[in-house]
Amino acid sequence: MFRRTFWFTAGAAAGVWATTKVNRKLKQLTPESLAAQAATKAVDAGHRLKDFALDVRTGMLQREAELGEALGLETPVPAERELPARRRLAALDGPSTPYAPHTPIDPYNSHNSYNRNEDH
């Protein structure tokens, strides 16, 4: 009796666990979730690229100063310039104005300029 109860409870728990895992994975694979993940990775890549550009600029200015000293040039090296400040992407903020409602095109009405061949 206890053996059957144990296995019934273990099976129910495994079913709940498996269902939860599948539902989580399905939510990760929705188009909205994939778009959000792609946007986040693109923003992160942009920040890494900006950091790389700043490091290159710093190294470039340092090397110019070393070469200027070695060659005896008296031209001052310009102060380090910053890249533009970080901007928030408009795509991540959402639309600023609501979309206009879609008006269907009547293919039988002659005043519409819809041409099916333009779609292909």
TORKOL-4160 file (C-alpha; in steps of 0.2 Angstrom, whole numbers, padded with zeros to 4 digits, m for minus):
120
<pt num="1" X="0000" Y="0000" Z="0000"/>
<pt num="2" X="0014" Y="0012" Z="0005"/>
<pt num="3" X="0024" Y="0007" Z="m0010"/>
<pt num="4" X="0010" Y="0012" Z="m0022"/>
<pt num="5" X="0007" Y="0028" Z="m0013"/>
<pt num="6" X="0025" Y="0032" Z="m0014"/>
<pt num="7" X="0026" Y="0029" Z="m0033"/>
<pt num="8" X="0010" Y="0038" Z="m0037"/>
<pt num="9" X="0017" Y="0053" Z="m0027"/>
<pt num="10" X="0034" Y="0052" Z="m0036"/>
<pt num="11" X="0026" Y="0051" Z="m0053"/>
<pt num="12" X="0015" Y="0066" Z="m0050"/>
<pt num="13" X="0029" Y="0076" Z="m0044"/>
<pt num="14" X="0039" Y="0071" Z="m0059"/>
<pt num="15" X="0025" Y="0076" Z="m0070"/>
<pt num="16" X="0023" Y="0093" Z="m0062"/>
<pt num="17" X="0042" Y="0096" Z="m0064"/>
<pt num="18" X="0042" Y="0091" Z="m0082"/>
<pt num="19" X="0027" Y="0102" Z="m0086"/>
<pt num="20" X="0035" Y="0117" Z="m0078"/>
<pt num="21" X="0051" Y="0114" Z="m0087"/>
<pt num="22" X="0042" Y="0113" Z="m0104"/>
<pt num="23" X="0032" Y="0128" Z="m0101"/>
<pt num="24" X="0047" Y="0138" Z="m0096"/>
<pt num="25" X="0056" Y="0133" Z="m0112"/>
<pt num="26" X="0041" Y="0137" Z="m0122"/>
<pt num="27" X="0040" Y="0155" Z="m0115"/>
<pt num="28" X="0058" Y="0157" Z="m0119"/>
<pt num="29" X="0055" Y="0153" Z="m0137"/>
<pt num="30" X="0041" Y="0165" Z="m0140"/>
<pt num="31" X="0044" Y="0178" Z="m0153"/>
<pt num="32" X="0043" Y="0192" Z="m0140"/>
<pt num="33" X="0056" Y="0184" Z="m0129"/>
<pt num="34" X="0068" Y="0180" Z="m0143"/>
<pt num="35" X="0067" Y="0198" Z="m0149"/>
<pt num="36" X="0070" Y="0205" Z="m0131"/>
<pt num="37" X="0085" Y="0193" Z="m0130"/>
<pt num="38" X="0092" Y="0198" Z="m0147"/>
<pt num="39" X="0090" Y="0217" Z="m0142"/>
<pt num="40" X="0099" Y="0214" Z="m0125"/>
<pt num="41" X="0113" Y="0205" Z="m0134"/>
<pt num="42" X="0114" Y="0219" Z="m0147"/>
<pt num="43" X="0115" Y="0233" Z="m0134"/>
<pt num="44" X="0128" Y="0223" Z="m0124"/>
<pt num="45" X="0139" Y="0221" Z="m0140"/>
<pt num="46" X="0137" Y="0239" Z="m0143"/>
<pt num="47" X="0144" Y="0243" Z="m0126"/>
<pt num="48" X="0158" Y="0231" Z="m0128"/>
<pt num="49" X="0162" Y="0239" Z="m0145"/>
<pt num="50" X="0162" Y="0257" Z="m0137"/>
<pt num="51" X="0173" Y="0251" Z="m0123"/>
<pt num="52" X="0185" Y="0244" Z="m0136"/>
<pt num="53" X="0185" Y="0260" Z="m0146"/>
<pt num="54" X="0189" Y="0270" Z="m0130"/>
<pt num="55" X="0204" Y="0258" Z="m0126"/>
<pt num="56" X="0210" Y="0260" Z="m0143"/>
<pt num="57" X="0209" Y="0279" Z="m0143"/>
<pt num="58" X="0218" Y="0279" Z="m0126"/>
<pt num="59" X="0232" Y="0268" Z="m0133"/>
<pt num="60" X="0233" Y="0279" Z="m0148"/>
<pt num="61" X="0235" Y="0295" Z="m0138"/>
<pt num="62" X="0248" Y="0287" Z="m0127"/>
<pt num="63" X="0258" Y="0280" Z="m0142"/>
<pt num="64" X="0257" Y="0297" Z="m0150"/>
<pt num="65" X="0264" Y="0305" Z="m0135"/>
<pt num="66" X="0278" Y="0292" Z="m0134"/>
<pt num="67" X="0283" Y="0295" Z="m0152"/>
<pt num="68" X="0282" Y="0314" Z="m0150"/>
<pt num="69" X="0294" Y="0313" Z="m0136"/>
<pt num="70" X="0306" Y="0301" Z="m0145"/>
<pt num="71" X="0306" Y="0313" Z="m0161"/>
<pt num="72" X="0307" Y="0329" Z="m0151"/>
<pt num="73" X="0291" Y="0336" Z="m0157"/>
<pt num="74" X="0284" Y="0350" Z="m0147"/>
<pt num="75" X="0266" Y="0349" Z="m0153"/>
<pt num="76" X="0254" Y="0346" Z="m0139"/>
<pt num="77" X="0244" Y="0330" Z="m0140"/>
<pt num="78" X="0225" Y="0334" Z="m0139"/>
<pt num="79" X="0216" Y="0330" Z="m0123"/>
<pt num="80" X="0207" Y="0313" Z="m0124"/>
<pt num="81" X="0191" Y="0315" Z="m0132"/>
<pt num="82" X="0176" Y="0305" Z="m0126"/>
<pt num="83" X="0164" Y="0296" Z="m0138"/>
<pt num="84" X="0146" Y="0302" Z="m0138"/>
<pt num="85" X="0136" Y="0299" Z="m0122"/>
<pt num="86" X="0127" Y="0283" Z="m0121"/>
<pt num="87" X="0110" Y="0284" Z="m0129"/>
<pt num="88" X="0094" Y="0274" Z="m0125"/>
<pt num="89" X="0088" Y="0265" Z="m0141"/>
<pt num="90" X="0071" Y="0270" Z="m0146"/>
<pt num="91" X="0066" Y="0252" Z="m0151"/>
<pt num="92" X="0068" Y="0247" Z="m0133"/>
<pt num="93" X="0057" Y="0261" Z="m0126"/>
<pt num="94" X="0043" Y="0256" Z="m0137"/>
<pt num="95" X="0033" Y="0266" Z="m0149"/>
<pt num="96" X="0031" Y="0285" Z="m0145"/>
<pt num="97" X="0014" Y="0286" Z="m0154"/>
<pt num="98" X="0001" Y="0272" Z="m0155"/>
<pt num="99" X="0000" Y="0264" Z="m0172"/>
<pt num="100" X="m0014" Y="0269" Z="m0184"/>
<pt num="101" X="m0028" Y="0256" Z="m0185"/>
<pt num="102" X="m0026" Y="0246" Z="m0201"/>
<pt num="103" X="m0038" Y="0250" Z="m0215"/>
<pt num="104" X="m0041" Y="0235" Z="m0226"/>
<pt num="105" X="m0039" Y="0238" Z="m0245"/>
<pt num="106" X="m0054" Y="0233" Z="m0255"/>
<pt num="107" X="m0047" Y="0225" Z="m0271"/>
<pt num="108" X="m0064" Y="0227" Z="m0280"/>
<pt num="109" X="m0064" Y="0246" Z="m0278"/>
<pt num="110" X="m0055" Y="0255" Z="m0292"/>
<pt num="111" X="m0049" Y="0270" Z="m0282"/>
<pt num="112" X="m0036" Y="0259" Z="m0272"/>
<pt num="113" X="m0019" Y="0259" Z="m0280"/>
<pt num="114" X="m0015" Y="0241" Z="m0273"/>
<pt num="115" X="m0006" Y="0230" Z="m0286"/>
<pt num="116" X="m0003" Y="0212" Z="m0281"/>
<pt num="117" X="0013" Y="0211" Z="m0292"/>
<pt num="118" X="0022" Y="0224" Z="m0281"/>
<pt num="119" X="0022" Y="0212" Z="m0267"/>
<pt num="120" X="0033" Y="0200" Z="m0276"/>
